[in-house]
Amino acid sequence: MAKIIWAGQSCFQIEVSNSRDHEADIVIDPYDEETGLKMPSLSADILLVSHQHHDHNNIKAVKGEPFLVEGPGEYEVKGVFIQGIPSFHDDVNGKERGPNTIYIIEAEEMRFCHLGDLGQKLLTDEQVDKIGAVDVLMVPVGGEYTIDSASAQKIIGQIDPKIVIPMHFSLPKSKSKLDDVSKFLKAMGKPSIAPVDKLTVKSSILPKEGAMEIVVLQP
């Protein structure tokens, strides 16, 4: 079983338990208060940073002594397998905003994908192959600094995940001029999804193929 909470922006905590000996807390993309948002108190065994911008790399805000991953490569920590896949923060090969790392997290017979601040309007064939099958996809939808709802819809089509969690969209105290999540939901034909505090998933109860679910989390 895995429990997923969203802390705002692109920051998530995923709690996984492979067995009694392999429990791990994974935190992705902690932000600083320049965003206008307040980081909650999170602790981690594994800390993933998609790129070196202040709204994604506030590693000091995370408690514990986590294993830090800050780029592409393959890692295995506490029974969790992590793959970092190179990508770009813009649609001009990184010339405007630099590189970005897409993370695949494998735990409890499930595959989670966090796209970071992806700015590419489409994934390359190589990226799609490396990402592979995805159970839970965390995708930016707010535009401005990353992909918008239209591009997110196309990339979701490329990956074909079982569950989609939108991220990096407008929040009441955010200083970034991002789109509201409602624009993404409308584009996906699901305008009336009520936000929830957390998502608990098991491999045995994931949606069946062709029955993708969208889950909106609230920080």
DOSELO-546608 format. One record per residue (C-alpha): x, y, z; residue in three letters. Coordinates in nm, 2 decimals. Example, Ala and Ser with C-alpha at 12.3 -4.5 7.8 and 13.67 -1.06 7.14 Angstrom:
! DOSELO-546608
+--------+--------+--------+------+
:     px :     py :     pz : code :
+--------+--------+--------+------+
:   1.23 :  -0.45 :   0.78 :  ALA :
:   1.37 :  -0.11 :   0.71 :  SER :
+--------+--------+--------+------+
! end
This chain:
! DOSELO-546608
+--------+--------+--------+------+
:     px :     py :     pz : code :
+--------+--------+--------+------+
:   0.00 :   0.00 :   0.00 :  MET :
:   0.11 :   0.36 :  -0.07 :  ALA :
:  -0.02 :   0.68 :   0.07 :  LYS :
:   0.02 :   1.00 :  -0.13 :  ILE :
:  -0.02 :   1.35 :   0.00 :  ILE :
:   0.04 :   1.67 :  -0.19 :  TRP :
:   0.20 :   1.97 :  -0.02 :  ALA :
:   0.14 :   2.22 :  -0.30 :  GLY :
:   0.34 :   2.31 :  -0.61 :  GLN :
:   0.51 :   1.99 :  -0.72 :  SER :
:   0.58 :   1.86 :  -0.37 :  CYS :
:   0.46 :   1.52 :  -0.27 :  PHE :
:   0.52 :   1.27 :   0.01 :  GLN :
:   0.47 :   0.91 :  -0.08 :  ILE :
:   0.47 :   0.66 :   0.21 :  GLU :
:   0.54 :   0.30 :   0.09 :  VAL :
:   0.57 :  -0.03 :   0.27 :  SER :
:   0.70 :  -0.32 :   0.08 :  ASN :
:   0.73 :  -0.54 :   0.39 :  SER :
:   0.80 :  -0.51 :   0.75 :  ARG :
:   1.16 :  -0.45 :   0.67 :  ASP :
:   1.11 :  -0.20 :   0.39 :  HIS :
:   0.91 :   0.10 :   0.48 :  GLU :
:   1.01 :   0.43 :   0.32 :  ALA :
:   0.90 :   0.79 :   0.30 :  ASP :
:   0.97 :   0.96 :  -0.03 :  ILE :
:   0.95 :   1.34 :  -0.07 :  VAL :
:   0.97 :   1.51 :  -0.41 :  ILE :
:   1.04 :   1.87 :  -0.50 :  ASP :
:   1.02 :   2.06 :  -0.16 :  PRO :
:   0.97 :   2.44 :  -0.22 :  TYR :
:   1.07 :   2.75 :  -0.03 :  ASP :
:   0.84 :   3.03 :   0.10 :  GLU :
:   0.92 :   3.26 :  -0.19 :  GLU :
:   0.64 :   3.08 :  -0.36 :  THR :
:   0.39 :   3.23 :  -0.11 :  GLY :
:   0.31 :   2.89 :   0.02 :  LEU :
:   0.42 :   2.73 :   0.35 :  LYS :
:   0.60 :   2.40 :   0.34 :  MET :
:   0.45 :   2.15 :   0.58 :  PRO :
:   0.67 :   1.95 :   0.81 :  SER :
:   0.78 :   1.65 :   0.61 :  LEU :
:   1.04 :   1.38 :   0.68 :  SER :
:   1.20 :   1.15 :   0.42 :  ALA :
:   1.41 :   0.85 :   0.37 :  ASP :
:   1.45 :   0.94 :   0.00 :  ILE :
:   1.44 :   1.30 :  -0.13 :  LEU :
:   1.40 :   1.36 :  -0.51 :  LEU :
:   1.47 :   1.70 :  -0.67 :  VAL :
:   1.37 :   1.75 :  -1.03 :  SER :
:   1.57 :   2.06 :  -1.10 :  HIS :
:   1.75 :   2.34 :  -0.92 :  GLN :
:   1.49 :   2.61 :  -0.89 :  HIS :
:   1.39 :   2.75 :  -0.54 :  HIS :
:   1.03 :   2.62 :  -0.57 :  ASP :
:   1.16 :   2.26 :  -0.61 :  HIS :
:   1.49 :   2.22 :  -0.43 :  ASN :
:   1.44 :   2.33 :  -0.07 :  ASN :
:   1.61 :   2.03 :   0.08 :  ILE :
:   1.67 :   2.19 :   0.41 :  LYS :
:   1.29 :   2.20 :   0.48 :  ALA :
:   1.28 :   1.81 :   0.49 :  VAL :
:   1.35 :   1.63 :   0.81 :  LYS :
:   1.55 :   1.32 :   0.86 :  GLY :
:   1.87 :   1.22 :   0.68 :  GLU :
:   1.73 :   1.13 :   0.34 :  PRO :
:   1.91 :   0.97 :   0.05 :  PHE :
:   1.92 :   1.27 :  -0.20 :  LEU :
:   1.87 :   1.22 :  -0.57 :  VAL :
:   1.91 :   1.53 :  -0.79 :  GLU :
:   1.92 :   1.40 :  -1.14 :  GLY :
:   1.92 :   1.12 :  -1.39 :  PRO :
:   2.04 :   0.77 :  -1.30 :  GLY :
:   1.92 :   0.45 :  -1.13 :  GLU :
:   1.90 :   0.41 :  -0.76 :  TYR :
:   1.78 :   0.15 :  -0.51 :  GLU :
:   1.71 :   0.26 :  -0.15 :  VAL :
:   1.52 :   0.07 :   0.12 :  LYS :
:   1.36 :  -0.16 :  -0.14 :  GLY :
:   1.24 :   0.13 :  -0.36 :  VAL :
:   1.38 :   0.15 :  -0.71 :  PHE :
:   1.42 :   0.50 :  -0.86 :  ILE :
:   1.50 :   0.60 :  -1.22 :  GLN :
:   1.57 :   0.96 :  -1.32 :  GLY :
:   1.50 :   1.03 :  -1.68 :  ILE :
:   1.65 :   1.34 :  -1.85 :  PRO :
:   1.40 :   1.60 :  -1.99 :  SER :
:   1.37 :   1.97 :  -2.04 :  PHE :
:   1.21 :   2.26 :  -1.84 :  HIS :
:   1.11 :   2.42 :  -2.17 :  ASP :
:   1.02 :   2.32 :  -2.53 :  ASP :
:   1.36 :   2.45 :  -2.68 :  VAL :
:   1.59 :   2.18 :  -2.54 :  ASN :
:   1.66 :   2.36 :  -2.22 :  GLY :
:   1.78 :   2.68 :  -2.37 :  LYS :
:   1.54 :   2.89 :  -2.16 :  GLU :
:   1.49 :   2.71 :  -1.83 :  ARG :
:   1.75 :   2.43 :  -1.84 :  GLY :
:   1.71 :   2.06 :  -1.76 :  PRO :
:   1.44 :   1.87 :  -1.57 :  ASN :
:   1.44 :   1.52 :  -1.43 :  THR :
:   1.14 :   1.29 :  -1.47 :  ILE :
:   1.13 :   1.03 :  -1.19 :  TYR :
:   1.00 :   0.68 :  -1.20 :  ILE :
:   0.95 :   0.52 :  -0.85 :  ILE :
:   0.89 :   0.15 :  -0.82 :  GLU :
:   0.75 :   0.01 :  -0.50 :  ALA :
:   0.49 :  -0.23 :  -0.38 :  GLU :
:   0.43 :  -0.37 :  -0.73 :  GLU :
:   0.34 :  -0.02 :  -0.86 :  MET :
:   0.51 :   0.24 :  -1.08 :  ARG :
:   0.48 :   0.61 :  -0.99 :  PHE :
:   0.59 :   0.88 :  -1.23 :  CYS :
:   0.66 :   1.24 :  -1.13 :  HIS :
:   0.72 :   1.47 :  -1.43 :  LEU :
:   0.88 :   1.76 :  -1.23 :  GLY :
:   0.86 :   2.09 :  -1.41 :  ASP :
:   0.84 :   1.94 :  -1.76 :  LEU :
:   0.82 :   2.20 :  -2.03 :  GLY :
:   0.82 :   1.98 :  -2.34 :  GLN :
:   0.49 :   1.99 :  -2.52 :  LYS :
:   0.54 :   1.62 :  -2.61 :  LEU :
:   0.77 :   1.35 :  -2.48 :  LEU :
:   1.02 :   1.19 :  -2.71 :  THR :
:   0.98 :   0.83 :  -2.81 :  ASP :
:   1.29 :   0.75 :  -2.61 :  GLU :
:   1.14 :   0.91 :  -2.30 :  GLN :
:   0.81 :   0.73 :  -2.34 :  VAL :
:   1.00 :   0.40 :  -2.37 :  ASP :
:   1.20 :   0.47 :  -2.05 :  LYS :
:   0.89 :   0.58 :  -1.86 :  ILE :
:   0.71 :   0.26 :  -1.95 :  GLY :
:   0.39 :   0.15 :  -1.78 :  ALA :
:   0.27 :   0.39 :  -1.52 :  VAL :
:   0.01 :   0.33 :  -1.24 :  ASP :
:   0.01 :   0.68 :  -1.09 :  VAL :
:   0.12 :   0.99 :  -1.28 :  LEU :
:   0.19 :   1.33 :  -1.12 :  MET :
:   0.17 :   1.59 :  -1.40 :  VAL :
:   0.20 :   1.97 :  -1.40 :  PRO :
:  -0.10 :   2.15 :  -1.55 :  VAL :
:  -0.07 :   2.52 :  -1.46 :  GLY :
:   0.12 :   2.65 :  -1.76 :  GLY :
:   0.35 :   2.96 :  -1.74 :  GLU :
:   0.67 :   2.78 :  -1.63 :  TYR :
:   0.57 :   2.43 :  -1.73 :  THR :
:   0.32 :   2.26 :  -1.95 :  ILE :
:  -0.04 :   2.38 :  -1.96 :  ASP :
:  -0.36 :   2.17 :  -1.96 :  SER :
:  -0.36 :   2.11 :  -2.34 :  ALA :
:   0.00 :   1.98 :  -2.34 :  SER :
:  -0.07 :   1.78 :  -2.02 :  ALA :
:  -0.36 :   1.61 :  -2.19 :  GLN :
:  -0.14 :   1.50 :  -2.48 :  LYS :
:   0.14 :   1.38 :  -2.25 :  ILE :
:  -0.11 :   1.18 :  -2.05 :  ILE :
:  -0.22 :   1.02 :  -2.38 :  GLY :
:   0.14 :   0.93 :  -2.45 :  GLN :
:   0.19 :   0.76 :  -2.11 :  ILE :
:  -0.16 :   0.62 :  -2.06 :  ASP :
:  -0.15 :   0.59 :  -1.67 :  PRO :
:  -0.41 :   0.43 :  -1.45 :  LYS :
:  -0.44 :   0.73 :  -1.21 :  ILE :
:  -0.35 :   1.10 :  -1.29 :  VAL :
:  -0.28 :   1.35 :  -1.01 :  ILE :
:  -0.25 :   1.71 :  -1.14 :  PRO :
:   0.01 :   1.94 :  -0.97 :  MET :
:   0.17 :   2.28 :  -1.01 :  HIS :
:  -0.15 :   2.48 :  -1.05 :  PHE :
:  -0.28 :   2.80 :  -0.89 :  SER :
:  -0.34 :   2.80 :  -0.52 :  LEU :
:  -0.49 :   3.08 :  -0.31 :  PRO :
:  -0.16 :   3.21 :  -0.16 :  LYS :
:   0.07 :   3.12 :  -0.45 :  SER :
:   0.27 :   3.40 :  -0.60 :  LYS :
:   0.30 :   3.23 :  -0.94 :  SER :
:   0.05 :   3.31 :  -1.21 :  LYS :
:  -0.06 :   2.96 :  -1.29 :  LEU :
:  -0.39 :   2.83 :  -1.43 :  ASP :
:  -0.65 :   2.69 :  -1.20 :  ASP :
:  -0.69 :   2.31 :  -1.19 :  VAL :
:  -1.05 :   2.35 :  -1.33 :  SER :
:  -0.90 :   2.44 :  -1.67 :  LYS :
:  -0.73 :   2.10 :  -1.68 :  PHE :
:  -1.03 :   1.91 :  -1.56 :  LEU :
:  -1.25 :   2.07 :  -1.82 :  LYS :
:  -0.99 :   1.98 :  -2.09 :  ALA :
:  -1.00 :   1.62 :  -1.96 :  MET :
:  -1.39 :   1.61 :  -1.97 :  GLY :
:  -1.40 :   1.58 :  -1.59 :  LYS :
:  -1.51 :   1.92 :  -1.46 :  PRO :
:  -1.66 :   1.81 :  -1.12 :  SER :
:  -1.39 :   1.62 :  -0.92 :  ILE :
:  -1.40 :   1.70 :  -0.55 :  ALA :
:  -1.05 :   1.74 :  -0.40 :  PRO :
:  -0.93 :   1.49 :  -0.13 :  VAL :
:  -0.67 :   1.51 :   0.14 :  ASP :
:  -0.47 :   1.20 :   0.04 :  LYS :
:  -0.47 :   0.91 :  -0.20 :  LEU :
:  -0.42 :   0.55 :  -0.07 :  THR :
:  -0.34 :   0.30 :  -0.35 :  VAL :
:  -0.28 :  -0.08 :  -0.37 :  LYS :
:  -0.17 :  -0.27 :  -0.68 :  SER :
:  -0.47 :  -0.50 :  -0.64 :  SER :
:  -0.73 :  -0.21 :  -0.66 :  ILE :
:  -0.59 :   0.01 :  -0.93 :  LEU :
:  -0.82 :   0.10 :  -1.21 :  PRO :
:  -0.84 :  -0.15 :  -1.50 :  LYS :
:  -0.68 :  -0.07 :  -1.83 :  GLU :
:  -0.88 :   0.19 :  -2.02 :  GLY :
:  -1.05 :   0.32 :  -1.70 :  ALA :
:  -0.82 :   0.60 :  -1.61 :  MET :
:  -0.90 :   0.80 :  -1.29 :  GLU :
:  -0.81 :   1.16 :  -1.21 :  ILE :
:  -0.76 :   1.24 :  -0.84 :  VAL :
:  -0.73 :   1.60 :  -0.73 :  VAL :
:  -0.54 :   1.64 :  -0.40 :  LEU :
:  -0.56 :   1.94 :  -0.17 :  GLN :
:  -0.25 :   2.06 :   0.03 :  PRO :
+--------+--------+--------+------+
! end
